[in-house]
Structure formats: structure tokens, C-alpha cells
Amino acid sequence: FNLIFQTHIFEMASLISLYQNGSPFDTSNPKRVIRDTAVEFMATSVFIYFGTLSAGSTGAVILDGVNETNVAKLLPIAIAFGITITVLVYAIGHITGGHMNPGVSLLMFLRREMSFKKMLCYWLAQFTGAMLGSAIVLGSTTKYFNQREFNLGATTLDVNTTPLNGFLLELMGSFFFYFVIAQTALDKKGIATSSIPPLAIGWSLVITHICLIPFTGCGVNPARTFGPSMINCMSGRCSSSVVGPAYWVYYVAPFLASFLVAEVTCWLQWTEEDDTVEKEEKNSDDKLLVEA
């Protein structure tokens, strides 16, 4: 009994186990080491960025040059966007993929998940659909719209946010959102075949809105910016805060993020063939051991 007890103690002691057995040889594949190291670097950077950014955003006051809005109202807005995208992806994901975002459609094209012609069809549907949605909002809130600077929820930069600030914020927000989409909905080695991706996608949008609303209004979707801005202009409310010098931010940043996410996620599959070969070799070795 004492021998068994001592043996288990030695097995449980990590330093002794390391001395007796040595560390695992997990650097035999340089490509995988580079990939895993880069992934950890990127994930830690994104985690710290959004975590610390929220500390500033949740204590801010939204200023659009006319009004002040207490940022406490951003949580219901963020949750509304997140839950809406979640339930819609569940509803139409099996039909169209549930893009509802030209940036996502561009990502799918770059990942060879759809053709260029179909992407253009999706873009047409998304931009015009956004206009229709904003027009319905206008029709639903006419008196409210006329009495207050509601702007149909248009995305505008805070007065203390420069166009460059806005570009970086929208780029980071879009990258985070699109990366979650790619890694949960497209990666067949992950959870893509389960019913979980819409939840991850929705929560990532909640996080993005909580962090970005006080600074940019949170676009991360060119159609989401296009719809309210165009209906505002068509109704005679095309102010410089709605369509101004920084209007380009809400288009360039998401589309650039699409390209970056496509490159990064394809690069993450760099070792896929090596993993497959290694798995087949391991299965072959296991089979030989069983037969022996």
C-alpha cells in the first residue's frame, strides 16, 4: 500500500514527473508552433483591447455635437443588436448563411464560400434592405423623429473621436466580430456543425457594441450605416454628423477587416494537412499496437 501511495505521489508531483519523464516534444512541427504562438498573441491582444476599452466606454457620455446621452443606455442597445442577429442567424442561416452584412459577404467571397456574382446580389439585398428597415423605423417614430435628434440610430463619431480613432475602433470591432463568425461558422474542426455558432456571433456583437457605441455608434456593418444615413438624407435630415468627413470610416474599416480575417483564418489552416497526416500516422501506430 505504501509503495502504491508513494508511486501516486510521485506521479502527481509535476516537477518530479517532469524530471522522470521529460517534457512533451511538441515543437517537432515548426509551422504549428508559429501558428499557435501567433494565435495566442492575437487573442491576448484582442482580449486586452476590448476589456480595457469597455472601462472607458462604460463611463462616457455620448456627444454628437448636439445632444448628450448617458452611456448607461448602451447595454439595452447592445443586447438588442446581439439577440436580433442571433435569432435571425438561427432563422435563416440554413438558407442564406445569415450574413445581413456586406462585410461578412465579402469575407465569405474571400474564403471561397460564395461567388462574386452572388456576393453582389447579397450586397444589393443588404443595402436596400437596410434602407427599408430604416424607412419603417421613420414611419414608426415620426413624431419622435421630428421632436428629437434621433437620426434613426445613425452611426456618428463622438465629438472627441477623430476619424483616425474611429477608423481604428471600427477596424478592431469588425475584425473581432468577423473573426468570431469565421472561426465558429466556417471551421469544420470547431463548432461549425453544432447549433452554437449563432450564440457566439450574437455575444461578440454585444461586446462590440458595448465598447464602440460611445465612440463611433458602432457600425461594423456597412449596411447598418448606409440605411439610416440614406433615409435621413431623403427625409431632409442629412446633417454633417450623419454623412460627414468621417463617413468613409464605416465602409473602409469593415471591408478591410474582411480581408484581414480571410487572410488570418486561411493562415490558421496552414498546418491542416500536417495535422491530418499526423492523425493518420497515429491511428496507424495505434492499430499496429492493438494487432501486436
C-alpha positions as CSV (number, residue, x, y, z in Angstrom):
1,F,0.0,0.0,0.0
2,N,2.8,2.4,0.9
3,L,4.5,1.6,-2.4
4,I,1.3,2.4,-4.3
5,F,0.8,5.6,-2.3
6,Q,4.3,6.8,-2.9
7,T,4.0,5.9,-6.6
8,H,0.9,8.1,-7.0
9,I,2.5,10.9,-5.0
10,F,5.4,10.9,-7.5
11,E,3.1,10.8,-10.4
12,M,1.1,13.7,-9.1
13,A,4.2,15.8,-8.4
14,S,4.7,17.8,-11.6
15,L,8.4,18.6,-11.0
16,I,9.2,15.0,-10.3
17,S,7.2,13.8,-13.2
18,L,8.9,16.4,-15.4
19,Y,12.3,15.1,-14.2
20,Q,11.4,11.5,-14.7
21,N,9.5,11.7,-18.0
22,G,10.8,14.9,-19.6
23,S,8.6,17.5,-21.2
24,P,6.4,16.6,-24.2
25,F,8.0,17.0,-27.6
26,D,5.5,19.4,-29.0
27,T,7.9,21.6,-31.2
28,S,8.5,19.0,-33.9
29,N,6.3,20.9,-36.3
30,P,7.7,24.5,-36.6
31,K,4.6,25.7,-38.6
32,R,2.3,24.6,-35.8
33,V,4.4,26.3,-33.2
34,I,4.4,29.5,-35.2
35,R,0.7,29.3,-35.7
36,D,-0.2,28.6,-32.1
37,T,2.1,31.3,-30.8
38,A,0.6,33.9,-33.2
39,V,-2.9,32.8,-32.3
40,E,-2.1,33.4,-28.6
41,F,-0.6,36.7,-29.4
42,M,-3.6,37.8,-31.4
43,A,-6.2,36.5,-28.9
44,T,-4.5,38.2,-26.0
45,S,-4.3,41.5,-27.8
46,V,-8.0,41.4,-28.7
47,F,-9.0,40.4,-25.2
48,I,-7.0,43.2,-23.6
49,Y,-8.2,45.7,-26.2
50,F,-11.9,45.2,-25.7
51,G,-11.7,44.5,-22.0
52,T,-9.8,47.8,-21.3
53,L,-11.8,49.8,-23.9
54,S,-15.0,48.9,-22.1
55,A,-13.7,50.5,-18.9
56,G,-13.6,53.8,-20.8
57,S,-16.7,53.4,-22.9
58,T,-19.0,52.5,-20.0
59,G,-18.0,55.6,-18.1
60,A,-18.5,58.0,-21.0
61,V,-21.2,60.3,-22.2
62,I,-22.2,60.2,-25.9
63,L,-21.8,63.5,-27.7
64,D,-22.8,64.0,-31.3
65,G,-22.3,67.8,-31.3
66,V,-25.9,68.5,-30.3
67,N,-27.0,66.1,-27.6
68,E,-25.6,64.3,-24.6
69,T,-26.8,60.8,-23.9
70,N,-25.8,58.9,-20.8
71,V,-24.0,55.8,-21.9
72,A,-26.0,53.6,-19.4
73,K,-28.5,53.1,-22.3
74,L,-25.9,51.4,-24.4
75,L,-26.4,48.0,-22.8
76,P,-30.0,47.6,-24.0
77,I,-28.9,48.7,-27.4
78,A,-26.0,46.2,-27.5
79,I,-28.2,43.4,-26.3
80,A,-30.9,44.2,-28.9
81,F,-28.4,44.1,-31.7
82,G,-26.8,40.9,-30.4
83,I,-30.0,39.0,-29.7
84,T,-31.5,40.1,-33.1
85,I,-28.6,38.8,-35.0
86,T,-28.6,35.6,-33.0
87,V,-32.2,34.7,-33.7
88,L,-32.0,35.7,-37.3
89,V,-29.0,33.5,-37.9
90,Y,-30.9,30.7,-36.4
91,A,-33.9,31.5,-38.6
92,I,-32.2,32.0,-42.0
93,G,-28.7,30.6,-41.5
94,H,-29.5,27.3,-43.2
95,I,-31.0,29.2,-46.2
96,T,-28.6,32.1,-46.9
97,G,-25.9,31.7,-44.3
98,G,-27.4,34.6,-42.4
99,H,-24.9,37.3,-43.5
100,M,-27.0,40.5,-43.2
101,N,-23.7,42.4,-43.5
102,P,-21.8,43.3,-46.7
103,G,-18.5,42.8,-44.8
104,V,-19.5,39.2,-43.9
105,S,-20.4,38.5,-47.5
106,L,-17.1,39.9,-48.7
107,L,-15.4,37.6,-46.1
108,M,-17.3,34.6,-47.5
109,F,-16.2,35.5,-51.0
110,L,-12.6,35.8,-50.0
111,R,-12.9,32.5,-48.2
112,R,-14.3,31.0,-51.4
113,E,-17.6,30.3,-49.8
114,M,-19.6,32.2,-52.4
115,S,-19.1,33.5,-55.9
116,F,-18.5,37.2,-56.8
117,K,-21.9,37.4,-58.6
118,K,-23.8,36.1,-55.6
119,M,-21.9,38.4,-53.3
120,L,-23.1,41.4,-55.4
121,C,-26.6,40.0,-55.2
122,Y,-26.3,39.9,-51.4
123,W,-24.8,43.4,-51.3
124,L,-27.8,44.7,-53.2
125,A,-30.2,43.0,-50.9
126,Q,-28.4,44.1,-47.7
127,F,-28.0,47.8,-48.7
128,T,-31.6,48.1,-49.9
129,G,-32.9,46.0,-47.0
130,A,-31.2,48.4,-44.6
131,M,-32.9,51.4,-46.3
132,L,-36.3,49.7,-46.0
133,G,-35.7,48.9,-42.3
134,S,-34.7,52.5,-41.6
135,A,-37.7,53.8,-43.6
136,I,-40.0,51.6,-41.4
137,V,-38.3,53.0,-38.3
138,L,-39.1,56.5,-39.6
139,G,-42.7,55.6,-40.3
140,S,-43.0,54.0,-36.8
141,T,-41.5,57.0,-34.9
142,T,-42.5,60.1,-37.0
143,K,-43.3,62.4,-34.1
144,Y,-40.3,61.2,-32.1
145,F,-38.1,61.7,-35.1
146,N,-39.4,65.3,-35.6
147,Q,-39.0,66.4,-32.0
148,R,-35.6,65.0,-31.2
149,E,-32.2,64.4,-32.8
150,F,-32.9,60.7,-33.1
151,N,-31.3,60.4,-36.5
152,L,-32.9,56.9,-36.9
153,G,-30.0,55.4,-34.9
154,A,-27.4,56.6,-37.5
155,T,-23.8,55.9,-36.7
156,T,-21.9,59.1,-35.8
157,L,-18.5,59.8,-34.3
158,D,-18.3,61.3,-30.9
159,V,-17.0,64.9,-30.9
160,N,-13.9,63.7,-29.1
161,T,-13.3,60.9,-31.6
162,T,-11.1,61.7,-34.6
163,P,-11.6,60.0,-38.0
164,L,-8.4,58.0,-37.4
165,N,-9.7,57.0,-33.9
166,G,-13.0,56.0,-35.5
167,F,-11.2,54.0,-38.2
168,L,-9.2,52.0,-35.7
169,L,-12.2,51.4,-33.5
170,E,-14.3,50.2,-36.4
171,L,-11.5,48.1,-37.8
172,M,-10.9,46.4,-34.4
173,G,-14.6,45.9,-33.8
174,S,-15.2,44.5,-37.3
175,F,-12.1,42.2,-37.1
176,F,-13.3,40.8,-33.8
177,F,-16.8,40.2,-35.0
178,Y,-15.9,38.7,-38.4
179,F,-13.2,36.6,-36.8
180,V,-15.7,35.0,-34.4
181,I,-18.0,34.4,-37.4
182,A,-15.3,32.7,-39.4
183,Q,-14.0,30.5,-36.6
184,T,-17.4,29.4,-35.3
185,A,-19.4,29.1,-38.5
186,L,-16.8,28.0,-41.1
187,D,-14.2,26.0,-39.2
188,K,-15.5,22.4,-39.5
189,K,-12.9,21.3,-36.9
190,G,-14.6,23.6,-34.4
191,I,-18.2,24.1,-33.6
192,A,-19.4,24.9,-37.1
193,T,-21.5,21.7,-37.3
194,S,-23.3,22.4,-34.0
195,S,-26.0,24.8,-33.1
196,I,-23.7,27.0,-31.0
197,P,-22.2,29.5,-33.6
198,P,-25.2,31.9,-33.6
199,L,-24.8,32.4,-29.8
200,A,-21.1,33.1,-30.1
201,I,-21.8,35.5,-33.0
202,G,-24.5,37.3,-31.1
203,W,-22.5,37.7,-28.0
204,S,-19.5,39.0,-30.0
205,L,-21.8,41.7,-31.4
206,V,-23.0,42.6,-27.9
207,I,-19.3,43.1,-26.8
208,T,-18.5,45.1,-29.9
209,H,-21.5,47.5,-29.3
210,I,-20.7,48.0,-25.6
211,C,-17.2,49.0,-26.5
212,L,-17.8,51.1,-29.6
213,I,-21.2,52.8,-29.2
214,P,-19.8,55.8,-27.2
215,F,-17.1,56.5,-29.7
216,T,-18.5,55.6,-33.2
217,G,-22.1,54.5,-32.6
218,C,-20.8,51.0,-33.6
219,G,-21.1,50.3,-37.3
220,V,-19.1,47.1,-38.1
221,N,-21.6,46.7,-40.9
222,P,-21.7,49.0,-43.9
223,A,-25.4,48.3,-44.5
224,R,-26.2,49.3,-40.9
225,T,-24.6,52.7,-41.5
226,F,-26.0,53.1,-45.1
227,G,-29.7,52.5,-44.3
228,P,-30.2,55.2,-41.6
229,S,-27.9,57.7,-43.3
230,M,-29.7,57.5,-46.6
231,I,-33.2,57.7,-45.1
232,N,-32.1,60.7,-43.0
233,C,-30.9,62.4,-46.2
234,M,-34.1,61.5,-48.1
235,S,-36.2,63.0,-45.3
236,G,-34.2,66.2,-45.2
237,R,-32.1,65.5,-42.1
238,C,-28.7,64.9,-43.8
239,S,-26.6,66.6,-41.3
240,S,-22.8,66.6,-41.2
241,S,-22.8,64.3,-38.2
242,V,-24.7,61.7,-40.2
243,V,-22.9,62.0,-43.5
244,G,-19.7,63.9,-42.9
245,P,-16.0,63.8,-43.4
246,A,-15.7,60.6,-41.4
247,Y,-18.4,58.7,-43.3
248,W,-15.8,56.6,-45.1
249,V,-14.8,55.0,-41.8
250,Y,-17.9,52.9,-41.7
251,Y,-17.1,51.3,-45.1
252,V,-13.4,51.1,-45.4
253,A,-12.8,49.6,-41.9
254,P,-15.3,46.7,-42.2
255,F,-14.2,45.8,-45.7
256,L,-10.5,45.9,-44.7
257,A,-11.4,43.8,-41.7
258,S,-13.0,41.2,-44.0
259,F,-9.7,40.9,-46.0
260,L,-7.6,40.6,-42.8
261,V,-9.9,38.0,-41.3
262,A,-9.9,36.0,-44.5
263,E,-6.1,36.1,-44.6
264,V,-5.7,35.2,-40.9
265,T,-8.2,32.4,-40.8
266,C,-6.8,30.8,-44.0
267,W,-3.4,31.1,-42.5
268,L,-4.7,29.2,-39.4
269,Q,-5.4,26.3,-41.7
270,W,-1.7,26.3,-42.7
271,T,-1.0,23.1,-40.8
272,E,-4.2,21.4,-41.6
273,E,-2.6,18.9,-43.9
274,D,0.2,18.2,-41.4
275,D,-2.4,17.6,-38.7
276,T,-4.3,15.2,-41.0
277,V,-1.1,13.3,-41.8
278,E,-0.1,13.1,-38.2
279,K,-3.5,11.9,-37.1
280,E,-3.4,9.2,-39.8
281,E,0.1,8.1,-38.6
282,K,-1.1,8.0,-35.0
283,N,-4.1,5.9,-35.9
284,S,-1.9,3.6,-37.9
285,D,0.5,3.2,-35.0
286,D,-2.4,2.5,-32.6
287,K,-3.7,-0.1,-34.9
288,L,-0.3,-1.8,-35.1
289,L,-0.1,-1.8,-31.3
290,V,-3.5,-3.4,-31.0
291,E,-2.6,-6.0,-33.5
292,A,0.6,-6.7,-31.7
